[in-house]
């Protein structure tokens, strides 16, 4: 089982999805037999599209090898190697963010078709998730822009208050008509307002951090629950196949096999009875032959016949013995072979019958468990919800739902104002993080040189 959190797409589906994202380089032939130049170009396009950062501009000679000197310098001989190392760092960070943590330099220098297909499957999975969440992002961006304007207005008010404080301080030095006590009172009032603004700013920072962590946790849970839903649907389809099994048909098959087993058992009993009768006849024949031989031997001894007659008697005895042996072999071979065949057939039929009974029992148990689970879900979930809905309707009619809705509207307004403030602060911090990230990237690339 794959350890990735995204599905591995087939080649045709992968090409279709990538081309729908305006990646015209994605063809079945190129992905099935990737080259180093091809994957580098394709990954640059993907990073440019999804991260909004052009790798070519970041990896340019002027950016990587700018020493601050005004003299024109030739780039070092290892320029291409440094570019590939920087591109590998960017790609590693990008693929790590979308669920692939083992991207390495060999994926750029010697790309493998299976690994390239796996990496591009992760890109398609990220593109689908990004497209599904783009509408929410647009709403957040519009709200963020509105809240940013409000925040700017608040900062303008703060600057205005600061100017007034400075103005009053200057007036203390310039004017003698106003008392020191009045100015100090105004100064303390302004300082209290500044303290409140600082406390409000700290509160907003804490709420934004909480919102950011909660948002990331919800996104991770959403992705995990999505894959669990796919697995549960697959299990449900398998259980539906078992649930559609006809029990009457299984019972009929069991009865037929039982009848066939009884028939073979009767045939076996008949053959064993015949075998016993043949064994009795063979024993009787052997006893007669032995008695005949003894009689002939007595006659031969008493009459003292010639050697020729004695030889004839010996030949006759040998012939009887050979005949007896042949009869024994014929009887033993025929009966035992048939007995073994019937016994093996009987064992096979018994084993099949046992397997069929076990499988039928397992299926019946699973069906009973499924029915009990559905009955329990209906009793525990559907019936309480229906009763709660009926009770809620009665309460709304009796107690008056209009007042409750008004209170809920007021609460929603308050929550909306709080969310506006949180998003405003989030946008500011996000801008700071992006600026710091870009500065860190440029500093790392300059340090690598």
N, C-alpha and C positions, 0 to 999 in steps of 0.2 A: 504494500500500500504506500502511495506517495506521501511524503511528509509536507509537501507544499500546501498552502491554504487556498490555492487557485487550481482550477482544472487544466489539464494538458490538452490543448485543442488539436484537432486534426488539421492537416496541412491546408486543405481547401478552405475550411472555415477561418483559419488563421489569416490566410491571404486576403479573403473577402473583408474581414474586420479591419485589417491594417490599411487596405486601399480605401475603405470608407473613412478612415482618419486622415486621408490625403498623403499617405506614404506610398507613392507610386513605385518606389524601388522594390516593394514587397511582392515578389512573384514566387511561384512554386519551385521553379528551377533554381533561383538564387538561394532560397531558404534550404532546399534539400542538399545543395552543394555550395555552402557559403565560403567566401574568400575573406581574407583579412581586410582588404580595401573596401569590400562591400559592407561588412558589418560595421566598420568604423564610420562610413558615410551614413548608414541607416541609423546607428545610435546617435550620431550628431543631430540628425533630423528629429529623432524622438525627444531628445533632451531640449532642443530648441522649441519644440511644440508644447511640451508639457511643463517645463520648468521656466520658460520665458527667458532663457539665457542662451546666447549663441556661443557654442564651444569654439567656433572659429575665431570669434573676436577675443575670447579669453585666452586662446592658445596662439595668438598672433605673436610674431617676433618682437613687435614693439612692446607688448605687454609683458612677455616672459623675460626679455633681455634688456629692458630699459634700466641703464645704470645711472641716469641723471646727467650724463655728460652730453654736451651739445655736439661733440664730434660724431661723425658717422662711423659706426662700427659694424663689422661683419658678424652675423650670428655664430655662435660656437658650432663646432662640428657635430656635437651631440644634440643639436636642436630637435631633430625628429624624435629622438628617444625621450627627451623631456616632454615633448608634446603628447606622446603616447602615454607616458606616466601620468601626466595631468589629466588626460582624457579618461584613463583607467580610474583615477580617483573620483572624478565626477560621476562616471557610470556606476561605480561601486556604491556611492552615496544614493544615487537615484534608484537603483534596483533594490538596495536595502530598504528604502522607504516603501517600495511596492511589494515586498514579501520575498525577495531573493537575497540571501545573505552570503552566498558563496561565489559571487562574481570575482573573476581574477583576470590576470594579464593574458592567459591562454585563450580566453574568449575573444580577445582582440587580435592576437598574433596567429593562432591556429584554431579557428572556430570549428566546433563540431555541430553536425546537423541537428542531433537530438538536443544538445544544450541550447543551441540557437533557437530551436522551436520552443523549448521550455521558457527561455527568457522573453521571447516575443509573446508567449501565452500570458506571462505576467503583465506585460505592457497592455495587452488587450483587456485583461481583467481589470487593470487600473483605469483604462479609458472608459470601460462600461460603468464602473463605480463612479468615476468623475462626472460622466454625463448624467447619471441618475441624481447626483447631488448638486449639479450645476444650478438648478432652479433655486434650491435653498440658498446657495452662495449668492445668487443675484439679489434675492430678497435681503440677505444679510448686508450686502454691499450697499444697497440703497438706504437701508436703515443706518448703516455705519456712516455713510456720507451725511445723512441728516443730523445724526448725533454729533458728528465731527464739527459741523457748523455751529451746533449749540455749544459744544465745548469751547470752540474758538470765541464765541460770544462771552462765555464765562471768563475765559482768560483775559478778554478785553476789559471786562468789568474789574477783574483783579488788577490789571495794569492801571486802570483809571483810579482805583482806590489807592494803589501804591503812589501814583502821582499826587493824589490829594494829601497823602501822608507826608511826602517830601515837601509839598507846598506849605503845609502847616508847620513843618519844622523850619522852613525858611522864614515863614511869617513870624515864628517865635523870635528869631534872631533880629528880624527887621523891625517889627512893630513892638512898641512899648505900651500901647493902650490895652492890650489883652493881658489877662492875668495868666500866670504860669499854671495855676491850678486848672483853669478851663482847658488850656492846651494839653495838659497831661491827661485830663479826662478823655478828650477826643483821641489822644494817642493810644490810651488803653483800649478804647472802643475799637479802634482800627486794628490794634494787635489781636484783640479777641476774634475779629472777623478773619484775620489772616490765619490764626490758629484753627478756626473752624474749617477754613478752606484746606489747610494742610491735612487735618484729620479726615476730611471728606476724600481727599486725594488718596490717602493711605487705605481707606476703606474700599475705594474703587479698585485700587491695585490688588487688594486681597480677594475681592469678589471676582475680578477678572481671572486671576490665577485659578481660583476654584472653578470658574466656568470653563476655562481652558482644559483643565484636567478632567472635568466631568464630560466635556464634549469628546475628548479623545477616548475616554473609557466607553462612552456610548457607541462611538464609531467602531471600536474593536468588537464590542458585544454584537453590534448589528452584523458585522462581517461574519463573526463566528456563528451566529444564529442562522444566517443565510445558508452556510454550508451544512449545518445540522438539519435544516429544513429539507435540503436536497436529499440527504441520506435517509431521512425519515420517509420522504415520498417514495424513494426506491424500496425501502423495507415494506411500505404499505402496499406497493404493487405486487411484491412477492407474496405477501399474506393474502391479497385478494385472489391470486391464482389458487392458493391452497383452499381458500374458503369456498371457491366455486366447485370443488370436487363433489361428485354425486355419491352420497353414502349408499343409496339403494344399489347403484351399479357395483360398488365395492362389495356389498353383502352378497349380491348375485354371483360375483366372481369367486368369493370365498365358498359359497355353497357348491358351485361347479367343481372347484378344486377338491372340496371334501368328498363329493360324489366320485370323482376320478380316483382319489386316494383309496376309497373303499373298494372300488372295482379292482384296482391293482392289488390290494390286500387279499381279496378273494382269489384272484388268479394265483397269487403266491401260495396261499393255503392249498389250492388244488394241486399245484406243481409239487409242493412238499409231500402231499399225500401220495401222489404218483411215484415220487422218488422213494418213499418208504416201501411201497409195494414192489418196486423194481429191486430194491436192496434185499427184500425178503426172498424174491424169486432167485436172485443171484446166489444167495447163501444156500438155498435148497439145491440149486444146480451144482454148486461146488461140493455139497455133501454127497450127492448122487455120483458125481465123478470120482470122488475119493473112494466111495464104497465099491464102484465098478473096478477101480484100479486094484483095490485090495482083493476083490474076487478073482480078477485075472492073475494077480500075483500068486494066490493060493493054488489056482488051477495050474499055473506054470510050475509051481514047486512040486505039487502032487504028481503031475503027469511027467515031470522031467522032460519036457519037450526039448526039442533041438534048439540049438543056438539061433537058428533063423527065426523060429517062432518067438523066442525071447526078445530078439532084436525088434521083431514086429510089434511086440507088446510095448517095448520101450518107446518105439516111434509113435505108437498110438497114445501112450501116456503124454509124450511131448506135444503131440497135436492137441490132446485135450487141454493140456496146460496152456498152450498158445491160444486155443479157442477161448478158454476161460479168461485169460489175460486180455484178449481183444474185447470180449464182452464187457469186462470190468472197465477197460479204457473207454469204450463207446458209451457205456451207461454213465460213468463218472464224468467224462468230458462233456457230453450233451447236457446232462442235468445240471452240473455245476456251473457251466457257462450260462445257461438260461437263468439259473438261480442268482448268479452274480449280476447279470444284466438287470433282472427284475429288482434285486436289492438296491443296485445303484440308482435305478429309476425311482424307486420308492424313497430313497434318501434325498434325492434331488427334489422330489415333490414335497417331502416333509419340510426341507429347508426353505423352499419357495413359499410354502404355506406359513411357516413361522415368520419369514421376512414380511410377507404381506400383512399378517396380523399385527406385527410390530409397527409397520408403517401406518397402517390404518389407525391403530391406537394413538400413535403420535399425532397424526393429523386431527383425530377427534379431540385429543387434549388441547391442541392449539386452537381449534375452532371454538371449543368450550371456553378457553381463556379469553379469546377475542370477544366472544359474545358477553362474557361476564364483565370484561373491561368496558365495552361499549355501554352495557346496562349501568355500570357504576358511574361512568362519565355522565350519562343522561341523568341519573339520580342526583349526583353530586354537583353538577354544573348547570344543566339546562333547567331542571325543576326549581332550584333556588333562585336562578336569575328570573324566571317567569314570576315566581312569587314576589321577589323583590320589586320587579317592575310593576306588578299589580299594587303592591303596598305603596310604592312611590307615587303612582298615579292617584291613589286615594288620598295620600297626604298632600299632594299638590292641589287637589280639588278642595279638600277640607280646610287646610291651613293657609292657602293662598300662595301660589307659586310665583306671583309677580314680585313680591317683596324679596324672595330668595334670589330671583334673577337680577334684581337691581343691585343687591349686595354683591352678587357674583360679578356684575359688570364693573362695580367700583373696585373690587379686588383685582380684576383683570387689568383695569386701567393702571392701578398701582404697580402691578407686576410688569406691565409694559414699560412704564417709566423707569423701573429698576433695570429691566433688560436693555433699554436704550442707553442708560448710563454705562452698563457693563460692556456693551458692544462698542461704545465710543472709546472707552479705555482700552479695550482689546485691539481696536484698530491702531491706536497710538503705539501700543507695545509691539504689535506685529510689524509696523513700519520700522521701529527701532531695531527689532531682531533682523529684519531683512537687510538693513543698512550695515549692521554689525557683521552679518554673514558675508556680505559682499566684500567688506573690508578685510575680513579674516581670510577669505579665498584669495584675494589679491596679495595679502601678506604672505600666505603659505606658498603661493606660486613664486613670488619674488625671493622667498627664503630658499626654495628648492634650487633656484638658479645659483 
